[in-house]
Amino acid sequence: MAFQISDACVACGACEGQCPVGAISMGDGKFEIDPDKCIDCGSCAGVCPTGSIAQA
């Protein structure tokens, strides 16, 4: 099950650079994770300063 980014995202970009498969991109005011690319590694969640990334 893919990770998701909640509305608590402040669009800092910390997560985007951590994703080894490029599943994270800027969406409408916050970053989004493409569930078809996400490999559930959790790298993004570990660097999120707001804790807005969690498994769906």
All heavy atoms as TSV, in Angstrom:
chain	resi	resn	atom	element	x	y	z
A	1	MET	N	N	0.847	-1.174	0.000
A	1	MET	CA	C	0.000	0.000	0.000
A	1	MET	C	C	0.896	1.243	0.000
A	1	MET	O	O	1.806	1.352	0.801
A	1	MET	CB	C	-0.897	-0.019	1.234
A	1	MET	CG	C	-1.876	1.103	1.272
A	1	MET	SD	S	-3.280	0.743	2.342
A	1	MET	CE	C	-4.342	-0.103	1.195
A	2	ALA	N	N	0.644	2.148	-0.898
A	2	ALA	CA	C	1.477	3.328	-1.080
A	2	ALA	C	C	1.347	4.328	0.059
A	2	ALA	O	O	0.348	4.369	0.758
A	2	ALA	CB	C	1.102	4.013	-2.388
A	3	PHE	N	N	2.385	5.127	0.206
A	3	PHE	CA	C	2.352	6.222	1.171
A	3	PHE	C	C	1.532	7.360	0.584
A	3	PHE	O	O	1.387	7.478	-0.638
A	3	PHE	CB	C	3.774	6.697	1.474
A	3	PHE	CG	C	4.484	5.837	2.478
A	3	PHE	CD1	C	4.969	4.586	2.134
A	3	PHE	CD2	C	4.675	6.269	3.777
A	3	PHE	CE1	C	5.618	3.786	3.054
A	3	PHE	CE2	C	5.328	5.478	4.710
A	3	PHE	CZ	C	5.802	4.242	4.354
A	4	GLN	N	N	0.996	8.220	1.459
A	4	GLN	CA	C	0.236	9.387	1.031
A	4	GLN	C	C	0.697	10.596	1.821
A	4	GLN	O	O	1.152	10.476	2.955
A	4	GLN	CB	C	-1.265	9.187	1.263
A	4	GLN	CG	C	-1.885	8.176	0.343
A	4	GLN	CD	C	-3.396	8.080	0.536
A	4	GLN	OE1	O	-3.930	8.484	1.561
A	4	GLN	NE2	N	-4.066	7.535	-0.443
A	5	ILE	N	N	0.545	11.774	1.216
A	5	ILE	CA	C	0.908	13.024	1.867
A	5	ILE	C	C	-0.376	13.763	2.227
A	5	ILE	O	O	-1.221	14.009	1.368
A	5	ILE	CB	C	1.794	13.879	0.942
A	5	ILE	CG1	C	3.069	13.095	0.573
A	5	ILE	CG2	C	2.143	15.201	1.616
A	5	ILE	CD1	C	3.974	13.791	-0.422
A	6	SER	N	N	-0.507	14.132	3.490
A	6	SER	CA	C	-1.719	14.799	3.963
A	6	SER	C	C	-1.674	16.303	3.683
A	6	SER	O	O	-0.669	16.846	3.226
A	6	SER	CB	C	-1.898	14.572	5.463
A	6	SER	OG	O	-0.977	15.353	6.190
A	7	ASP	N	N	-2.758	16.973	4.042
A	7	ASP	CA	C	-2.849	18.419	3.861
A	7	ASP	C	C	-1.920	19.188	4.792
A	7	ASP	O	O	-1.786	20.401	4.666
A	7	ASP	CB	C	-4.290	18.889	4.062
A	7	ASP	CG	C	-5.198	18.460	2.918
A	7	ASP	OD1	O	-4.683	18.173	1.819
A	7	ASP	OD2	O	-6.430	18.410	3.118
A	8	ALA	N	N	-1.271	18.500	5.719
A	8	ALA	CA	C	-0.311	19.148	6.610
A	8	ALA	C	C	1.001	19.475	5.891
A	8	ALA	O	O	1.856	20.169	6.437
A	8	ALA	CB	C	-0.037	18.265	7.823
A	9	CYS	N	N	1.151	19.022	4.662
A	9	CYS	CA	C	2.345	19.277	3.852
A	9	CYS	C	C	2.541	20.784	3.677
A	9	CYS	O	O	1.613	21.505	3.334
A	9	CYS	CB	C	2.199	18.608	2.492
A	9	CYS	SG	S	3.535	18.955	1.321
A	10	VAL	N	N	3.778	21.242	3.906
A	10	VAL	CA	C	4.110	22.657	3.739
A	10	VAL	C	C	4.936	22.885	2.468
A	10	VAL	O	O	5.500	23.946	2.279
A	10	VAL	CB	C	4.849	23.220	4.980
A	10	VAL	CG1	C	3.936	23.211	6.197
A	10	VAL	CG2	C	6.138	22.462	5.233
A	11	ALA	N	N	5.003	21.894	1.606
A	11	ALA	CA	C	5.692	21.964	0.310
A	11	ALA	C	C	7.160	22.348	0.443
A	11	ALA	O	O	7.680	23.116	-0.350
A	11	ALA	CB	C	4.955	22.913	-0.631
A	12	CYS	N	N	7.838	21.787	1.431
A	12	CYS	CA	C	9.254	22.101	1.640
A	12	CYS	C	C	10.156	21.375	0.642
A	12	CYS	O	O	11.264	21.803	0.380
A	12	CYS	CB	C	9.675	21.774	3.071
A	12	CYS	SG	S	9.739	20.011	3.454
A	13	GLY	N	N	9.692	20.231	0.119
A	13	GLY	CA	C	10.457	19.488	-0.879
A	13	GLY	C	C	11.425	18.461	-0.326
A	13	GLY	O	O	12.115	17.799	-1.093
A	14	ALA	N	N	11.496	18.319	0.982
A	14	ALA	CA	C	12.431	17.365	1.581
A	14	ALA	C	C	12.192	15.938	1.090
A	14	ALA	O	O	13.133	15.181	0.870
A	14	ALA	CB	C	12.351	17.420	3.103
A	15	CYS	N	N	10.944	15.577	0.924
A	15	CYS	CA	C	10.590	14.210	0.539
A	15	CYS	C	C	10.939	13.892	-0.917
A	15	CYS	O	O	11.343	12.781	-1.235
A	15	CYS	CB	C	9.103	13.977	0.753
A	15	CYS	SG	S	8.033	15.108	-0.171
A	16	GLU	N	N	10.783	14.858	-1.790
A	16	GLU	CA	C	10.971	14.623	-3.231
A	16	GLU	C	C	12.362	14.080	-3.543
A	16	GLU	O	O	12.515	13.130	-4.304
A	16	GLU	CB	C	10.720	15.912	-4.003
A	16	GLU	CG	C	10.770	15.717	-5.500
A	16	GLU	CD	C	10.481	16.992	-6.268
A	16	GLU	OE1	O	10.721	18.102	-5.730
A	16	GLU	OE2	O	10.018	16.890	-7.401
A	17	GLY	N	N	13.379	14.655	-2.940
A	17	GLY	CA	C	14.745	14.217	-3.186
A	17	GLY	C	C	15.092	12.880	-2.576
A	17	GLY	O	O	16.066	12.243	-2.970
A	18	GLN	N	N	14.308	12.426	-1.608
A	18	GLN	CA	C	14.574	11.152	-0.939
A	18	GLN	C	C	13.976	9.957	-1.656
A	18	GLN	O	O	14.366	8.831	-1.397
A	18	GLN	CB	C	14.026	11.191	0.487
A	18	GLN	CG	C	14.828	12.041	1.423
A	18	GLN	CD	C	16.231	11.490	1.628
A	18	GLN	OE1	O	16.408	10.309	1.908
A	18	GLN	NE2	N	17.227	12.331	1.466
A	19	CYS	N	N	13.023	10.183	-2.546
A	19	CYS	CA	C	12.341	9.069	-3.201
A	19	CYS	C	C	13.249	8.424	-4.252
A	19	CYS	O	O	13.620	9.068	-5.236
A	19	CYS	CB	C	11.045	9.551	-3.856
A	19	CYS	SG	S	10.113	8.184	-4.596
A	20	PRO	N	N	13.594	7.142	-4.068
A	20	PRO	CA	C	14.502	6.472	-5.001
A	20	PRO	C	C	13.884	6.144	-6.360
A	20	PRO	O	O	14.609	5.826	-7.303
A	20	PRO	CB	C	14.898	5.190	-4.256
A	20	PRO	CG	C	13.724	4.908	-3.378
A	20	PRO	CD	C	13.210	6.265	-2.957
A	21	VAL	N	N	12.569	6.230	-6.466
A	21	VAL	CA	C	11.910	5.886	-7.735
A	21	VAL	C	C	11.205	7.071	-8.382
A	21	VAL	O	O	10.504	6.911	-9.379
A	21	VAL	CB	C	10.918	4.709	-7.555
A	21	VAL	CG1	C	11.669	3.430	-7.191
A	21	VAL	CG2	C	9.849	5.031	-6.524
A	22	GLY	N	N	11.358	8.255	-7.829
A	22	GLY	CA	C	10.762	9.450	-8.415
A	22	GLY	C	C	9.245	9.489	-8.371
A	22	GLY	O	O	8.607	10.017	-9.274
A	23	ALA	N	N	8.670	8.942	-7.311
A	23	ALA	CA	C	7.208	8.878	-7.203
A	23	ALA	C	C	6.587	10.149	-6.637
A	23	ALA	O	O	5.372	10.279	-6.621
A	23	ALA	CB	C	6.802	7.688	-6.325
A	24	ILE	N	N	7.418	11.090	-6.172
A	24	ILE	CA	C	6.901	12.299	-5.535
A	24	ILE	C	C	7.087	13.504	-6.440
A	24	ILE	O	O	8.168	13.728	-6.979
A	24	ILE	CB	C	7.603	12.540	-4.185
A	24	ILE	CG1	C	7.403	11.325	-3.270
A	24	ILE	CG2	C	7.082	13.811	-3.521
A	24	ILE	CD1	C	8.177	11.383	-1.966
A	25	SER	N	N	6.022	14.270	-6.593
A	25	SER	CA	C	6.077	15.484	-7.405
A	25	SER	C	C	5.160	16.540	-6.797
A	25	SER	O	O	4.282	16.237	-5.996
A	25	SER	CB	C	5.659	15.192	-8.843
A	25	SER	OG	O	4.334	14.722	-8.885
A	26	MET	N	N	5.379	17.785	-7.212
A	26	MET	CA	C	4.570	18.885	-6.697
A	26	MET	C	C	3.185	18.818	-7.307
A	26	MET	O	O	3.026	18.662	-8.510
A	26	MET	CB	C	5.229	20.221	-7.027
A	26	MET	CG	C	4.546	21.390	-6.396
A	26	MET	SD	S	4.597	21.259	-4.590
A	26	MET	CE	C	3.838	22.771	-4.128
A	27	GLY	N	N	2.191	18.924	-6.446
A	27	GLY	CA	C	0.801	18.924	-6.899
A	27	GLY	C	C	0.211	20.302	-6.723
A	27	GLY	O	O	0.907	21.311	-6.874
A	28	ASP	N	N	-1.021	20.372	-6.347
A	28	ASP	CA	C	-1.731	21.625	-6.160
A	28	ASP	C	C	-1.517	22.141	-4.739
A	28	ASP	O	O	-2.307	21.866	-3.843
A	28	ASP	CB	C	-3.222	21.428	-6.456
A	28	ASP	CG	C	-4.002	22.725	-6.455
A	28	ASP	OD1	O	-3.387	23.795	-6.640
A	28	ASP	OD2	O	-5.230	22.681	-6.275
A	29	GLY	N	N	-0.414	22.845	-4.511
A	29	GLY	CA	C	-0.122	23.412	-3.208
A	29	GLY	C	C	0.594	22.494	-2.237
A	29	GLY	O	O	0.977	22.906	-1.147
A	30	LYS	N	N	0.765	21.242	-2.594
A	30	LYS	CA	C	1.496	20.291	-1.760
A	30	LYS	C	C	2.080	19.210	-2.659
A	30	LYS	O	O	1.715	19.080	-3.821
A	30	LYS	CB	C	0.578	19.656	-0.705
A	30	LYS	CG	C	-0.483	18.742	-1.276
A	30	LYS	CD	C	-1.263	18.027	-0.174
A	30	LYS	CE	C	-2.179	16.981	-0.798
A	30	LYS	NZ	N	-2.629	16.001	0.159
A	31	PHE	N	N	3.002	18.439	-2.110
A	31	PHE	CA	C	3.582	17.341	-2.868
A	31	PHE	C	C	2.626	16.153	-2.860
A	31	PHE	O	O	1.809	15.996	-1.947
A	31	PHE	CB	C	4.945	16.946	-2.285
A	31	PHE	CG	C	6.041	17.869	-2.736
A	31	PHE	CD1	C	6.308	19.039	-2.052
A	31	PHE	CD2	C	6.788	17.585	-3.862
A	31	PHE	CE1	C	7.295	19.913	-2.472
A	31	PHE	CE2	C	7.788	18.447	-4.292
A	31	PHE	CZ	C	8.029	19.607	-3.603
A	32	GLU	N	N	2.729	15.331	-3.889
A	32	GLU	CA	C	1.875	14.155	-4.026
A	32	GLU	C	C	2.729	12.946	-4.371
A	32	GLU	O	O	3.787	13.077	-4.981
A	32	GLU	CB	C	0.851	14.381	-5.135
A	32	GLU	CG	C	-0.086	15.538	-4.856
A	32	GLU	CD	C	-1.041	15.826	-6.008
A	32	GLU	OE1	O	-0.824	15.299	-7.115
A	32	GLU	OE2	O	-1.990	16.590	-5.786
A	33	ILE	N	N	2.250	11.774	-3.991
A	33	ILE	CA	C	2.940	10.517	-4.274
A	33	ILE	C	C	2.128	9.727	-5.281
A	33	ILE	O	O	0.942	9.471	-5.062
A	33	ILE	CB	C	3.143	9.695	-2.987
A	33	ILE	CG1	C	4.003	10.482	-1.992
A	33	ILE	CG2	C	3.783	8.343	-3.309
A	33	ILE	CD1	C	4.152	9.818	-0.638
A	34	ASP	N	N	2.780	9.308	-6.364
A	34	ASP	CA	C	2.128	8.486	-7.372
A	34	ASP	C	C	2.072	7.055	-6.837
A	34	ASP	O	O	3.111	6.403	-6.683
A	34	ASP	CB	C	2.933	8.524	-8.670
A	34	ASP	CG	C	2.309	7.720	-9.796
A	34	ASP	OD1	O	1.491	6.809	-9.535
A	34	ASP	OD2	O	2.648	8.000	-10.964
A	35	PRO	N	N	0.876	6.550	-6.526
A	35	PRO	CA	C	0.773	5.206	-5.930
A	35	PRO	C	C	1.244	4.089	-6.857
A	35	PRO	O	O	1.616	3.012	-6.383
A	35	PRO	CB	C	-0.714	5.066	-5.609
A	35	PRO	CG	C	-1.401	6.044	-6.497
A	35	PRO	CD	C	-0.427	7.174	-6.711
A	36	ASP	N	N	1.260	4.343	-8.156
A	36	ASP	CA	C	1.726	3.321	-9.094
A	36	ASP	C	C	3.246	3.207	-9.112
A	36	ASP	O	O	3.784	2.177	-9.516
A	36	ASP	CB	C	1.217	3.626	-10.508
A	36	ASP	CG	C	-0.291	3.500	-10.613
A	36	ASP	OD1	O	-0.878	2.666	-9.896
A	36	ASP	OD2	O	-0.885	4.247	-11.412
A	37	LYS	N	N	3.949	4.246	-8.680
A	37	LYS	CA	C	5.411	4.235	-8.651
A	37	LYS	C	C	5.957	3.943	-7.259
A	37	LYS	O	O	7.070	3.445	-7.127
A	37	LYS	CB	C	5.961	5.588	-9.108
A	37	LYS	CG	C	5.758	5.890	-10.564
A	37	LYS	CD	C	6.398	7.238	-10.901
A	37	LYS	CE	C	6.211	7.613	-12.346
A	37	LYS	NZ	N	6.811	8.946	-12.624
A	38	CYS	N	N	5.203	4.274	-6.214
A	38	CYS	CA	C	5.666	4.116	-4.829
A	38	CYS	C	C	5.993	2.656	-4.516
A	38	CYS	O	O	5.199	1.760	-4.812
A	38	CYS	CB	C	4.585	4.631	-3.871
A	38	CYS	SG	S	5.035	4.520	-2.126
A	39	ILE	N	N	7.175	2.438	-3.924
A	39	ILE	CA	C	7.594	1.072	-3.572
A	39	ILE	C	C	7.513	0.826	-2.063
A	39	ILE	O	O	8.073	-0.151	-1.561
A	39	ILE	CB	C	9.010	0.768	-4.100
A	39	ILE	CG1	C	10.030	1.769	-3.533
A	39	ILE	CG2	C	9.028	0.767	-5.634
A	39	ILE	CD1	C	11.486	1.393	-3.817
A	40	ASP	N	N	6.849	1.718	-1.327
A	40	ASP	CA	C	6.626	1.563	0.111
A	40	ASP	C	C	7.907	1.470	0.934
A	40	ASP	O	O	7.952	0.763	1.932
A	40	ASP	CB	C	5.761	0.332	0.397
A	40	ASP	CG	C	4.389	0.417	-0.227
A	40	ASP	OD1	O	3.832	1.517	-0.268
A	40	ASP	OD2	O	3.870	-0.630	-0.668
A	41	CYS	N	N	8.934	2.207	0.533
A	41	CYS	CA	C	10.196	2.136	1.269
A	41	CYS	C	C	10.190	3.007	2.524
A	41	CYS	O	O	10.961	2.761	3.451
A	41	CYS	CB	C	11.371	2.506	0.372
A	41	CYS	SG	S	11.416	4.241	-0.142
A	42	GLY	N	N	9.368	4.055	2.545
A	42	GLY	CA	C	9.271	4.918	3.708
A	42	GLY	C	C	10.343	5.984	3.827
A	42	GLY	O	O	10.380	6.712	4.822
A	43	SER	N	N	11.211	6.103	2.842
A	43	SER	CA	C	12.270	7.116	2.891
A	43	SER	C	C	11.707	8.522	3.025
A	43	SER	O	O	12.249	9.360	3.747
A	43	SER	CB	C	13.146	7.051	1.640
A	43	SER	OG	O	13.842	5.844	1.590
A	44	CYS	N	N	10.631	8.777	2.354
A	44	CYS	CA	C	10.009	10.104	2.379
A	44	CYS	C	C	9.464	10.442	3.763
A	44	CYS	O	O	9.643	11.545	4.266
A	44	CYS	CB	C	8.893	10.204	1.340
A	44	CYS	SG	S	7.605	8.943	1.507
A	45	ALA	N	N	8.827	9.490	4.390
A	45	ALA	CA	C	8.232	9.713	5.707
A	45	ALA	C	C	9.305	10.027	6.744
A	45	ALA	O	O	9.074	10.824	7.658
A	45	ALA	CB	C	7.423	8.497	6.134
A	46	GLY	N	N	10.457	9.433	6.594
A	46	GLY	CA	C	11.545	9.644	7.547
A	46	GLY	C	C	12.135	11.038	7.523
A	46	GLY	O	O	12.730	11.469	8.507
A	47	VAL	N	N	11.988	11.759	6.421
A	47	VAL	CA	C	12.565	13.101	6.328
A	47	VAL	C	C	11.529	14.215	6.402
A	47	VAL	O	O	11.879	15.392	6.424
A	47	VAL	CB	C	13.396	13.277	5.031
A	47	VAL	CG1	C	14.559	12.320	5.001
A	47	VAL	CG2	C	12.534	13.147	3.797
A	48	CYS	N	N	10.260	13.882	6.466
A	48	CYS	CA	C	9.200	14.896	6.484
A	48	CYS	C	C	9.191	15.639	7.818
A	48	CYS	O	O	8.948	15.041	8.863
A	48	CYS	CB	C	7.833	14.256	6.239
A	48	CYS	SG	S	6.492	15.468	6.246
A	49	PRO	N	N	9.437	16.968	7.799
A	49	PRO	CA	C	9.496	17.717	9.056
A	49	PRO	C	C	8.135	17.930	9.717
A	49	PRO	O	O	8.069	18.225	10.905
A	49	PRO	CB	C	10.097	19.060	8.633
A	49	PRO	CG	C	9.712	19.215	7.206
A	49	PRO	CD	C	9.730	17.812	6.641
A	50	THR	N	N	7.056	17.745	8.972
A	50	THR	CA	C	5.718	17.943	9.549
A	50	THR	C	C	5.018	16.630	9.871
A	50	THR	O	O	3.913	16.626	10.397
A	50	THR	CB	C	4.818	18.760	8.598
A	50	THR	OG1	O	4.660	18.038	7.379
A	50	THR	CG2	C	5.404	20.131	8.329
A	51	GLY	N	N	5.629	15.505	9.519
A	51	GLY	CA	C	5.017	14.207	9.773
A	51	GLY	C	C	3.752	13.985	8.948
A	51	GLY	O	O	2.857	13.255	9.363
A	52	SER	N	N	3.688	14.601	7.778
A	52	SER	CA	C	2.475	14.521	6.960
A	52	SER	C	C	2.467	13.366	5.974
A	52	SER	O	O	1.569	13.277	5.149
A	52	SER	CB	C	2.249	15.855	6.225
A	52	SER	OG	O	3.338	16.145	5.377
A	53	ILE	N	N	3.451	12.475	6.061
A	53	ILE	CA	C	3.508	11.326	5.151
A	53	ILE	C	C	3.299	10.046	5.942
A	53	ILE	O	O	3.985	9.785	6.928
A	53	ILE	CB	C	4.845	11.271	4.400
A	53	ILE	CG1	C	5.078	12.581	3.635
A	53	ILE	CG2	C	4.868	10.072	3.447
A	53	ILE	CD1	C	6.431	12.666	2.951
A	54	ALA	N	N	2.327	9.249	5.501
A	54	ALA	CA	C	2.037	7.988	6.179
A	54	ALA	C	C	1.509	6.979	5.165
A	54	ALA	O	O	1.081	7.344	4.075
A	54	ALA	CB	C	0.987	8.198	7.261
A	55	GLN	N	N	1.543	5.715	5.540
A	55	GLN	CA	C	0.997	4.680	4.657
A	55	GLN	C	C	-0.507	4.819	4.604
A	55	GLN	O	O	-1.158	5.094	5.601
A	55	GLN	CB	C	1.379	3.283	5.138
A	55	GLN	CG	C	2.720	2.851	4.611
A	55	GLN	CD	C	2.990	1.387	4.868
A	55	GLN	OE1	O	2.809	0.929	5.984
A	55	GLN	NE2	N	3.427	0.687	3.870
A	56	ALA	N	N	-1.038	4.612	3.406
A	56	ALA	CA	C	-2.491	4.720	3.194
A	56	ALA	C	C	-3.203	3.522	3.786
A	56	ALA	O	O	-2.680	2.479	3.944
A	56	ALA	CB	C	-2.771	4.827	1.717
